[in-house]
Amino acid sequence: MGKLFKFIGWLVGILVVLIILAVVLVPVFFNPNDYKDQITAKVKEATGRELTIGGDIGLSVFPWLGIDLEKVKLSNAPGFGDAPFVAFDEAQVRVKLMPLLSKKVEVDQVLVSGLALNLAKAKDGTTNWQDLTGKGKKEEEKETGEGGAPELKGLQVGGVTIENARLVWDDRSTGQKVALKGVNVHVGEIGPGKPVDVKVDIDVDNSAPKLKAHLALAGTLSVDEAVKHITMKPLRLNVGRLEMGDGLHGGVDLNAALDADLGAQLYKVEGLQVDADLKGGAVPGEGLKAKLVAGVVADLAKETLRVDGLKLDADDLHLTGGITANKLLSDAVFNGQLDVAEFNPRHLMQKLGMEAPPMADPKALTRLMLKTALSGTADSVALKGVDITLDDTHVKGEARVNHFAKPAIGFNFDIDSIDVDRYLPPPSKETPKAKPEAASGKPADQELIPVKTLRELNVDGVIRIGKLIVNRIKAEGTEVRVKAKGGKVTVKQKISRFYNGSVDVDVLVDARGKTPKLHIVKHVRKIQAGPLVKDLAGQDRFDGFGSVNADLTAAGQTVDAIKRSLDGKLDLRFENGAIKGFNIARMIREAKAKLKGQTLPPSTEPNQTDFSELKATAVIRKGVLDNQDFLAKSPFLRIAGKGTVNLVKESLDYTVKPVIVGTATGQGGKDLEELKGIPIPIHLTGSWLKPDWSIDWKAALTASQKAKLEEKKKELKAKAKQKVEEKKKEVQEKLQNKLQDKLKGGLKGLFN
């Protein structure tokens, strides 16, 4: 037994000596920098990439088995540019040597300084790191013939520090590019079952859009089953033959390999907090400070992610909610709920140095809140149960966006009531400026149809509005359906209650060809025109109940081109109304008085032309409206009209012919008795806003003469007829008298 203990003592002594030799001799006789070329050649052989080691390689053996690297670069994959895939100024990794003998890995602080990592995805979906994917463990063991390595009892890391790193993500398949600078990461002590404190600081300096930001992240990370097992292949320390002479020569073969199956299944981040300080052109004013807190649980075995207690505070903006995700590592699907508490958008804009757009109502845009459930994938998002309050307006519905690169948008919203005029600019008190003119001196034409945008548009949605006010026009029960795809846009609008009537409008915009085309079909039924015209024009110019139908087509991209190409037809019919602004009967009497050198006394009658019925049809060709059958009736007037209206020049050439049919009372009175039945042509020319008018008295007199001649004929005919009747009566009386005389004489002779 004593010999055994003595042998063990000798064995331990030899081991100690070997360790001392390794500690003393390896740093003295082994210089890893002599193997740079071999290392880079091996990397080139294994990966096809160039490894550059610009600084010294430092090696330590005891008590830490460590390595220091400086100025290291690894080239990018072919086709991804000249920038290195990864580079760093300095990296330090050290592992305690003695615990390895007990199957434990104790790592000191891991330090990486000046890291630059460029991650990219090509248009075909390939990445610049997938060629670095290693072979499977079983295949590697089969190739090397090494397996069955002893399992280690644990892994412990003193911490990880990354200083002044720069990360770039360039997704060429979507055009997304993100750059993060000044990245500092500190990870606390890592050990089996121990929560790990993590802190991250990032500085962002973006040029387009201009943005400077500082992001600070902190939280505690917990990993369940962080280490299933760690195996280490045999450590071989082979000190070669040492020779004395011109110098001390030798060789060292240091071969060690760790195989760690971390097997992490469940990650938890507790107390996650992200603070953001944003400044720059994208965030005007004094900037925006935001704070986000949440709890995160990721189960990689089940491919699930859960974010609980989500809370975002950014000045007056307060958001709460939660999100869950499934199939996290494959086709991710997420669901969640977001609530934005009521806030004042105007106040928030003011704090950000943003000027709120001018609005007619200074109290507009002062109250906003939002609630919605959301779901989606990596390429889509859907909002359900949307509940929005904007000032006095309440909105409910749902929306979706598919294919973010070329978005397909769908929506279905119900709005109780909204006064759009509140949010429009207030009426200008300044004198309207002249329209801008081109170099030719002609007014600049305004582009009406954005062809490029319409061709890219993919929309299918409906909006229903209980009560709507736009440009003072009021509508109830409005429904608007929009469909757009491939440059073809259809809009169907229905208003069930529109000034006591209803409206249907179908609009088709076809932007697929070289020249966009328009087709508008409109049906306005039984509306009360007076209040509508007053709300629309701000003037009381027309009244009556009636209907309007129109079927119009046009082609072109500008307002002028559309006017010039406008074709179609329309018809209208109104009852029991008035055309206000001129009194045709008064115009006739004034003209008649002037011919006699007289002046009419002031009138108290309304300046309008009453009608019991008004109807007309028109055909539009190349922007010119042609109407030949205008007819307006009243108990005392008949007004016929025909002519043209040039929509391009905004002018008219139109003639109306009023005819007095009754004058006992009403417009005109007894002053027009002598004009009864005579058409009085009134010619309207010039601008349709302020037309010039004149009466064709020659035609009126001709008509009057004809009327008088007809009246004379009637009178002579009546007198002739009267004389004939009188003569007939006289003859009849004479015959009757003679007959009576003969009868008396005959009877007298008979009885005598």
URTA-V184974 format. One record per pair of residues at least 12 apart in sequence whose C-alpha atoms are under 8 Angstrom apart, sorted by the first residue. I is the first residue (numbers start at 1). J is the second residue. Records with the same first field share a line. If there is no record, write none. Layout:
I=J / J
This chain:
22=61 / 237 / 239
23=61 / 62
26=61 / 239 / 252
27=59 / 60 / 61
29=248 / 249 / 250 / 251
30=250 / 251 / 252
32=57 / 58 / 59
33=56 / 57
36=53
40=52
47=131 / 132
49=74 / 75 / 76 / 77
50=73 / 74 / 75
51=72 / 73 / 74 / 75
52=71 / 72 / 73 / 74
53=69 / 70 / 71 / 72 / 73
54=70 / 71 / 72
55=69 / 70 / 71 / 72
56=68 / 69 / 70
57=69 / 70
61=97
62=96 / 97
63=96 / 97 / 98
64=94 / 95 / 96 / 97
65=94 / 95 / 96 / 97
66=92 / 93 / 94 / 95
67=92 / 93 / 94
68=90 / 91 / 92 / 93
69=90 / 91 / 92
70=88 / 89 / 90 / 91
71=87 / 88 / 89 / 90
72=87 / 88 / 89 / 90
73=85 / 86 / 87 / 88
74=86 / 87
76=128
77=128 / 129 / 131
80=120 / 122 / 128
83=118
84=117 / 118
85=116 / 117 / 118 / 119 / 128
86=115 / 116 / 117 / 118
87=114 / 115 / 116 / 117
88=112 / 113 / 114 / 115 / 116
89=112 / 113 / 114 / 115
90=111 / 112 / 113 / 114
91=110 / 111 / 112 / 113
92=110 / 111 / 112
93=107 / 108 / 109 / 110 / 111
94=107 / 108 / 109 / 110
95=107 / 108
96=108
102=152 / 153
103=150 / 151 / 152 / 153 / 154
104=152 / 153 / 154 / 155
105=152 / 154 / 155 / 156
106=155 / 156 / 157 / 158
107=155 / 156 / 157 / 158
108=157 / 158 / 159
109=157 / 158 / 159 / 160 / 161
110=157 / 158 / 159 / 160 / 161
111=160 / 161 / 162 / 163
112=161 / 162 / 163
113=162 / 163 / 164 / 165
114=162 / 163 / 164 / 165 / 166
115=162 / 163 / 164 / 165 / 166
116=165 / 166 / 167
117=165 / 166 / 167 / 168
118=167 / 168 / 169 / 170
119=167 / 168 / 169 / 170
120=168 / 169 / 170 / 171 / 172
121=170 / 171 / 172 / 173
122=171 / 172 / 173
123=171 / 172 / 173 / 174
124=173
125=173
146=233
147=233
149=231 / 232 / 233 / 234
150=231 / 232 / 233
151=229 / 230 / 231 / 232
152=229 / 230 / 231 / 232
153=229 / 230
154=191 / 192 / 227 / 229 / 230
155=191 / 192 / 227 / 230
156=189 / 190 / 191 / 192
157=189 / 190 / 191
158=188 / 189 / 190
159=186 / 187 / 188 / 189 / 190
160=185 / 186 / 187 / 188 / 189
161=184 / 185 / 186 / 187
162=183 / 184 / 185 / 186
163=182 / 183 / 184 / 185
164=181 / 182 / 183 / 184
165=181 / 182 / 183 / 184
166=179 / 180 / 181 / 182 / 183
167=179 / 180 / 181 / 183
168=180
174=405
179=204 / 206
180=202 / 203 / 204 / 205
181=202 / 203 / 204 / 205
182=201 / 202 / 203 / 204
183=200 / 201 / 202 / 203
184=200 / 201 / 202
185=198 / 199 / 200 / 201
186=198 / 199 / 200
187=199
192=225 / 226 / 227
193=222 / 223 / 224 / 225 / 226
194=222 / 223
195=220 / 221 / 222 / 223
196=220 / 221 / 222
197=218 / 219 / 220 / 221
198=217 / 218 / 219 / 220 / 221
199=216 / 217 / 218 / 219
200=215 / 216 / 217 / 218
201=214 / 215 / 216 / 217
202=214 / 215 / 216
203=215
209=281 / 282
210=280 / 281 / 282
211=278 / 279 / 280 / 281 / 282 / 283
212=278 / 279 / 280
213=276 / 277 / 278 / 279
214=276 / 277 / 278
215=274 / 275 / 276 / 277
216=274 / 275 / 276
217=272 / 273 / 274 / 275
218=271 / 272 / 273 / 274
219=269 / 270 / 271 / 272 / 273
220=268 / 269 / 270 / 271 / 272
221=267 / 268 / 269 / 270
222=267 / 268 / 269 / 270
223=264 / 265 / 266 / 267 / 268
224=264 / 265 / 266 / 267
225=262 / 263 / 264 / 265 / 266
226=262 / 263 / 264 / 265
227=260 / 261 / 262 / 263 / 264
228=261 / 262 / 263
229=260 / 261 / 262
230=258 / 259 / 260 / 261 / 262
231=258 / 259 / 260
232=256 / 257 / 258 / 259
233=256 / 257 / 258 / 259
234=255 / 256 / 257
235=254 / 255 / 256 / 257
236=253 / 254 / 255 / 256
237=252 / 253 / 254 / 255
238=251 / 252 / 253 / 254
239=251 / 252 / 253
240=252
264=300
265=299 / 300 / 301
266=297 / 298 / 299 / 300 / 301
267=297 / 298 / 299 / 300
268=295 / 296 / 297 / 298
269=295 / 296 / 297
270=294 / 295 / 296
271=293 / 294 / 295
272=293 / 294 / 295 / 296
273=291 / 292 / 293 / 294
274=291 / 292 / 293
275=289 / 290 / 291 / 292
276=288 / 289 / 290 / 291
277=289 / 290
283=352
284=352 / 353 / 354
285=351 / 352 / 353 / 354
286=351 / 352 / 353
287=352
288=314 / 315 / 352
289=314 / 315
290=312 / 313 / 314 / 315
291=312 / 313 / 314
292=310 / 311 / 312 / 313
293=309 / 310 / 311 / 312
294=307 / 308 / 309 / 310 / 311
295=307 / 308 / 309 / 310
296=308
300=328 / 329
302=326 / 327
303=326 / 327 / 328 / 329
304=324 / 325 / 326 / 327 / 328
305=324 / 325 / 326 / 328
306=322 / 323 / 324 / 325
307=322 / 323 / 324
308=321 / 322 / 323
309=321 / 322
310=322
315=348
316=343 / 344 / 347 / 348
317=340 / 341 / 343 / 348
318=340 / 341
319=338 / 339 / 340 / 341
320=338 / 339 / 340
321=336 / 337 / 338 / 339
322=336 / 337 / 338
323=335 / 336 / 337
324=336
331=377 / 378
332=377 / 378
333=375 / 376 / 377 / 378
334=375 / 376 / 377
335=373 / 374 / 375 / 376
336=373 / 374 / 375
337=371 / 372 / 373 / 374
338=371 / 372 / 373 / 374
339=369 / 370 / 371 / 372
340=369 / 370 / 371
341=369 / 370
342=367 / 368 / 369 / 370
343=366 / 367 / 368 / 369
344=365 / 366 / 367 / 368
345=365 / 366 / 367 / 368
346=365 / 366
347=366
357=425
358=423 / 424 / 425 / 426
359=422 / 423 / 424 / 425 / 426
360=421 / 422 / 423 / 424 / 425 / 426 / 427
361=422 / 423 / 426
364=391 / 422 / 423
365=390 / 391 / 423
366=391
367=389 / 390 / 391
368=388 / 389 / 390 / 391
369=388 / 389 / 390
370=386 / 387 / 388 / 389
371=385 / 386 / 387 / 388
372=384 / 385 / 386 / 387
373=385 / 386
379=402 / 403 / 404
380=400 / 401 / 402 / 403 / 404
381=400 / 401 / 402
382=398 / 399 / 400 / 401
383=398 / 399 / 400
384=397 / 398 / 399
385=397 / 398
386=398
392=417 / 418
393=415 / 416 / 417 / 418
394=415 / 416 / 417
395=413 / 414 / 415 / 416
396=413 / 414 / 415
397=411 / 412 / 413 / 414
398=411 / 412 / 413
399=411 / 412
406=456
407=457 / 458
408=457 / 458 / 459
409=458 / 459 / 460 / 461
410=459 / 460 / 461
411=460 / 461 / 462 / 463
412=461 / 462 / 463
413=462 / 463 / 464
414=463 / 464 / 465 / 466
415=463 / 464 / 465 / 466
416=465 / 466 / 467
417=465 / 466 / 467 / 468
418=465 / 467 / 468 / 469
419=468 / 469 / 470
420=468 / 469 / 470 / 471
421=469 / 470 / 471 / 472
445=558 / 559 / 560
446=558 / 559 / 560
447=557 / 558 / 559
448=557 / 558 / 559
449=516 / 557 / 558
450=557
451=487 / 511 / 516 / 557
454=484 / 485 / 486 / 487 / 488 / 489 / 511
455=485 / 486 / 487 / 488 / 511 / 512
456=485 / 486 / 487
457=484 / 485 / 486 / 487
458=483 / 484 / 485 / 486
459=482 / 483 / 484 / 485
460=481 / 482 / 483 / 484
461=481 / 482 / 483
462=479 / 480 / 481 / 482
463=479 / 480 / 481
464=477 / 478 / 479 / 480
465=477 / 478 / 479
466=478
471=535 / 536
472=535 / 536
473=532 / 535 / 536
474=498 / 499
475=495 / 497 / 498 / 499
476=495 / 496 / 497 / 498
477=494 / 495 / 496 / 497
478=493 / 494 / 495 / 496 / 497
479=492 / 493 / 494 / 495
480=492 / 493 / 494
481=493
486=512
487=509 / 510 / 511 / 512
488=508 / 509 / 510 / 511 / 512
489=508 / 509 / 510
490=506 / 507 / 508 / 509
491=505 / 506 / 507 / 508
492=504 / 505 / 506 / 507
493=505 / 506
498=527
499=527 / 528 / 529 / 531 / 532
500=526 / 527 / 528
501=524 / 525 / 526 / 527 / 528
502=524 / 525 / 526 / 527
503=522 / 523 / 524 / 525
504=522 / 523 / 524
505=520 / 521 / 522 / 523
506=519 / 520 / 521 / 522
507=519 / 520 / 521
508=520
515=555 / 556 / 557
516=555 / 556 / 557
517=553 / 554 / 555 / 556
518=553 / 554 / 555
519=551 / 552 / 553 / 554
520=550 / 551 / 552 / 553
521=549 / 550 / 551 / 552
522=548 / 549 / 550 / 551
523=547 / 548 / 549 / 550
524=547 / 548 / 549
525=546 / 547 / 548
526=545 / 546 / 547
527=545 / 546 / 547
528=543 / 544 / 545 / 546
529=542 / 543 / 544 / 545 / 546
530=542 / 543 / 544
531=543
540=580
541=579 / 580 / 581
542=577 / 578 / 579 / 580
543=576 / 577 / 578 / 579 / 580
544=574 / 575 / 576 / 577 / 578
545=574 / 575 / 576 / 577
546=572 / 573 / 574 / 575
547=572 / 573 / 574
548=570 / 571 / 572 / 573
549=570 / 571 / 572
550=568 / 569 / 570 / 571
551=568 / 569 / 570
552=566 / 567 / 568 / 569
553=565 / 566 / 567 / 568
554=566 / 567
560=648
563=622 / 623 / 647 / 648
564=622 / 623 / 647 / 648
565=621 / 622 / 623
566=620 / 621 / 622 / 623 / 624
567=619 / 620 / 621 / 622 / 623
568=619 / 620 / 621
569=617 / 618 / 619 / 620
570=617 / 618 / 619
571=615 / 616 / 617 / 618
572=614 / 615 / 616 / 617
573=613 / 614 / 615 / 616
574=613 / 614 / 615
575=611 / 612 / 613 / 614
576=610 / 611 / 612 / 613
577=610 / 611 / 612 / 613
578=608 / 609 / 610 / 611
579=608 / 609 / 610 / 611
580=607 / 608 / 609
581=607 / 608
582=607 / 608 / 609
583=606 / 607 / 608 / 609
584=608 / 609 / 658
585=609 / 667 / 668
586=667 / 668
588=680
589=668 / 671 / 672
591=695
610=634
611=632 / 633 / 634 / 635 / 637
612=632 / 633 / 634 / 635
613=631 / 632 / 633 / 634
614=630 / 631 / 632 / 633
615=630 / 631 / 632
616=628 / 629 / 630 / 631
617=629 / 630
623=646 / 647 / 648
624=644 / 645 / 646 / 647 / 648
625=644 / 645 / 646 / 647
626=642 / 643 / 644 / 645
627=641 / 642 / 643 / 644
628=641 / 642 / 643
629=641 / 642
630=642
635=661 / 662
636=660 / 661 / 662 / 663 / 666 / 667
637=658 / 659 / 660 / 661 / 662
638=657 / 658 / 659 / 660 / 661
639=656 / 657 / 658 / 659
640=656 / 657 / 658
641=654 / 655 / 656 / 657
642=654 / 655 / 656
643=655
650=687 / 688
651=685 / 686 / 687 / 688
652=684 / 685 / 686 / 687 / 688 / 691
653=683 / 684 / 685 / 686
654=683 / 684 / 685
655=681 / 682 / 683 / 684
656=681 / 682 / 683 / 684
657=679 / 680 / 681 / 682
658=679 / 680 / 681
659=676 / 677 / 678 / 679 / 680
660=672 / 673 / 675 / 676 / 677 / 678 / 679
661=676 / 677
662=676
663=676
675=704
677=707
678=700 / 703 / 704 / 707
679=700 / 703
680=695 / 696 / 697 / 699 / 700
681=695 / 696 / 697 / 699 / 700
682=694 / 695 / 696
683=695 / 696
